[in-house]
Amino acid sequence: MKIAVPQMSFSILISALVLYPFLYLLPLNLVRFRWGFEEGLAPMPPEVQEKAEAADRVVLCVTHVILLVVVVLLMHGSPISAYEVGLTADNWKPALGMGILFSLFPLGLSGLLLRNMPPEKVREEPQSRGPVAVWYGLNTLGSFTHEFWRAFCIVSLIRLGLSAWVAVLIVAVVYGTLHVQTSVASALGSAAFGGAAGFLFVNTGSLLSPLTMGLLVAGANLYQVREASSSIERIGTNQGIHHPESRYSRPCPVCGAIIRLSEVHRAVDILACPNCGESLTTDKKYLWVIGALSLVAAVYATRHLVYREPAYFLVTEGLAFVLFFLGAFLLGLLVPPKYKRVGGKTFDKTLSLFGTDKSDTDKKSARK
């Protein structure tokens, strides 16, 4: 006697795939809808803008909840179990480790983009305003909802006979289409992030891995946006123009002038203060912590994620170097630099822009 295996419904899959972009594109903010209907493209007064932003956060929360509830109902009407979508504690250590490792690249990329973005542009981000606790809650709810939806769609495609990597690619493309309205680059970045999250789910079989990556990236992005938006307004020295200072602009320890990285000449890790010409370098007191953490992470990853034999010390050493450089890069993005004077007789003179200045001894020998 053969036992009938329940088949996956194609309509359930289509409903889940279409639901994600459809929900987030609906104009559910009644404040913005009413203003646009009555006033068109006219700018909102500050009090109306504040109400609209508060309504945006409520709508975002409601949208997350609706997506989560609908996916749960779709899964209840399908043969997919909770275990198949990664709701399990099995294999949680490798899943957690891979989620942390995979978050390093999007963390560095988002930090680099925010670092090169003008502060006034950063302040236009929705996360730069409103209660921080509310945004952390929305990020947590959104990350879980998105990863749960992604896992359900991937498993549904696999049950219909597609390979795992084709399923990951299809879901990643659908995930990125929502951001086409922002820009093509944003859509491609979202699709790449969705592909990485799908790979983590398929590789580990756990929802914990992509969820860890999503929470780390969302939390770091919120921190950077809030930090940049709270940067102090200072008076520019260029023709008396007022402009907001970047959080990476720090005072010279010798003369106190604000050093902007875009206005200084750098020679490897040494720069010259544009005001007094003093040779400066960045403080590196936290690098040893990054090195120690990189070594511990490399040993763990080698023995538990890559190889299970302790003899692969070369792989551990190479991975430790990669993690160290990534950690140092992220440290430079997340923590503003602190400058200190370069010590030693070699650096007692002003740093030349072209490195052609000669010492007094060289000048005397040249005269002879």
N, C-alpha and C positions, 0 to 999 in steps of 0.2 A: 504494500500500500504506500503510495507516494503522498507526502505531506505537501500541500499547496503553500508555496512561498509567496507572501504578499508582494505585489509589484508596486513600484514607485509610480505615482501618478504624475504625468507630464504637466497637468494643469497646476498642481501644487508647486512644482519647480518654477514655472513661469510666473506664478503669483508672487513667490518669494523674490525672484530676481527683479521684477518690475516694481515691487513694493518699495524698495530702498530709495531709488531716485524719485519716485512719485511722491512719497511722503515729505521728503526734505525740500521739494520744489513747490509745494502747496503754499499759497500766500495766507497763512493762518494768523499772522499778526494783524489784528483788526485796526490797531492804531495807525500803522503804516498804510494799510489798505484804505482807510477812510481819508487820511491826509492826501494820498495820491489821487483818490477819486475826486476830492473837492479842490485841492490846490495844485495838482499836477506835480511838476518837478521843482516847485518853489522850495527853498531851504526851510527846514523846521526850526521853530523857536527853541531855545534851550530846554524849556520845561516840557515841550512836546517830544523833543529828542530823547530826553531822559525817560519819559514814559514808554516811548517806542523801544528803547534798549532793554528796559525791564520786561516788556512784553516779549521781546526776542528770547530772553532767557527762559521765560515760562513756556513759550512755544517749543523751544528746543527740548526742554525736559519732557513735555507732552509727546513730542514726536518720537523721542527715544523710547518712551513707555509703550506707545502704540506699536512701534516696530517690534519690540520685544514680545508683547502679548500676542501679536498676530503670528509671529514665527513659532511661538510655543503652541498656538492652536493648530498651525499647519503641521507641526511635527507630531502633534497628538493624532492627527488624521492620516498620518503616513506610517510606514513600517520602520521608520528610523528611531532608534533608541537614544537615550541620553548618553550612553556610553560611546556611541558612534560619533557624536558631535563633540567629544572631548570632555564631557563632564565626569571626570574620574580623577582619583588621586594617584593612579598608577603612573609610574615613570615621571614623577613630579620633579625630582632633582635634575635630571638632564633637561627636562622641559624648561625649568626655571633658568638654568644656566644658559641654554641656547637663546632664550628670550632676552636675557641681559646682554649677551654678546652681539646679537643681531640689532640691538637698539643703539649700538655705538655709532654706526654709520648715519642713520637718520638724525641722531642727536647732533653729530658734528655738522651735517649738512644744514639743518634748520638753524643752528647757531651761527653758521657762516653767513647764511642769508640775512638773518636778523642783524648781524654785526655790520653788514654793508648797506642796510636799509636806513634811510634818514629817520631820525627820531620822530619827526612829525608824521611820517608814514606809519611807524609802529604804533603811534597813539590812535590811529584810525582803526586798529584791530579791535574787534568787539571785546576780546579778553582783557584789554587794557583798562576797562571800566567795569564797575560793579563789584560786589563782594567776592573776595578771593575764595572763601569757603564754598560759595555757590558754584563758582567755576570749577573747582576741584571736584565737587560732587557731580556736576554735569559731565566732566571729562571721564570720571570713573564709570558712570552709568552709560555714557556713549561708547566707551571702549568695550565694555562687556557686551552691549547690544550689538555693536558692529561685528565683533568677533563671533558671537553666537549666530548671527545671520550668515556670516561668511562660511562658518563650519557647516551649517545646515545646507546651504546651497552647494557646497563642494561635495558633501556626502550624497546629496540628491543626484547630482550629475554623474557621480561614480556609479550609483545604483542603476542609472539608465544606460550604462555600458561604456561611458567615456573613461579615458585614462585619467589618473589623478592629476597629471600636469596640465592636461587640456582643461580640466575642471578648474584648476587654480587660475589659469590664464583667463578663462571666460568670466569668472567672478571678479578678478582684478580689473578687467576692462569695464564691467558694469559699475564697480566701485569708483573708478576714475571718471566715468561720464558725468557724474554729479558736479564735478569741479570744472567742467568745460566752460561754464558760464563765467568763471573767474578768469581763467587763462588756460592756454594749451599746456604751458609749463606746469601749472598747478595740477591739471588733469593727469599729465604723465607722471608727476611725482606721487600723486595719490594712487595711481595704478601700480607703480613700482612698490610702494608701501604695501598695497593689498597683495601683490604677488609674494612679497617676503613673508607676510603674515600667513598666507595660504600655504607656503612652503613649510613654515614652522609647524602648522597644524598637521599637515600630511606626514611630515617627517617624525614628529613626536607622538601623534595621536592624542594630544592633550590640548585643551583650550588654554591652559595656563601659559604656554610658551608665547603665542601671539598676544595674549592679554597682557603679559608682562612687558613686552616690547611696546605695545600701545600706551600703557599707563606711564611708562618712563618717558616716552617721547612727548606725550601730551602734558605731563607735569613739568618737564624741563622747558617746553615751549611757553607754557603759562608763566613760569618764573622769569624767563627772559623778556617776555613782552611786558610784564608788570615792572620789572626792573628798568627797562628802557623807558617806559612811559613816565616813571617817577624821577627821571633824571632832572637835575637842577637847571633852571634857565639862567644862563650867564650872558653877559654882554660881550659880543664879539669885538675883537680889536681891529677888524678890517672895515674901515670907514664907518665905524660906529654902528654897524648892523647888529641887531639883536637876533640871536639864533640859539636854539637849544643845543646844549653840549651832549655829546655821546657819553655813555657811562664808561667808555674806554679812554676818555680824555682825563689825564691825571696830572697833578702839579709836579713841577720840577723840584727835587729836594734841595736844590741850591738856591735858586732865585724865586721859586714859587709860581712861575708862569705856567699856564695850562698848556700841556703838550697834546697836540692832536696828531694822531698817527698819519693822517693824510698830508701833513705839512712838514714832516721831518724826513731826513735822510738816514737810512739804516744801513749798517754794515754788519751782516749776520745778526748778532744779538746786541749790538752796540748802536746807540743813536746819539745824536747831538741835540741838545736843547736849542730850539730856534731863537730863544731870547738871550741866553748867556753863553751858549756854545759849549757847555759842560758835557763831557762824555758820560753817558748814563747806560745802565743796563737794567733788566727786569729782575725782581727778586724771585729766586727759585727755591724757596725753603720748603715748598710742598711737593717737589718732584720726587723726593725719596719715598714719600707716602705712595705716590703713584707707582713707583718702581716695585715697592713691596706688594701692593695689591695686584699688580700685573703678574708678578711671579706666582702668587697664590692662585690667581684665576687660571694661569697657564697650566699649573700642575693639576688643578682640578679638572680642567677641560681635557687635558691629555689623557688622564687616567679614567675619566668617567664618560667622556663624550666621543673622543677620537680613538684612542688606544687604551686597552686595559692592562698592558704590560708596562712596568716602570722603566724599561730599558730604553725607551724612546726619548732620551734626554735632549737630543738635538731638536726634535719637534717642540718640546717644552720650551727650550731656549728661544727658538725662532718665534713661537707664539707669544712669549713674554715680551720680546722686543716690539712686536706688532702692537700688543696691548698697551705697552708703555708709551709708544708714540701716539696712539689714539687717545690715551688718557691725558697726555700732555697737551694735545691739540684741544681736547674738550675743556681742560682746565683753563687754557688761554681764552677760550670762548666764553665760558661761564663766569670766570673770576676776572675782574678788571685788573690790568697790570699795575704793579707798584714799582716805581723806579728808584734806583739807588745809584750813587756815584761810583764810577769804576775806579778802583784803587790801583796804586802802582805808579812809578815814575813815567812809564810809557804813556800813561793817559793823563799826565799833568798839564798837557797843552790842549788847545781846542781841537776837536775832531774836524778834520778837513772833509769837505764834500767829495773831493777827488782823490784823497789819500796821497798827495804829492808834497805835503809839507816836510821839510827836512829839519833835523835837530840842529842845535847851535854848533855841535862838534862837526857835523857834516858840512855846515855852511863855512866854517873856518878852514876845513881841509880843502874845500872847493876853491876858496880864495887863493890859497897857496899854489 
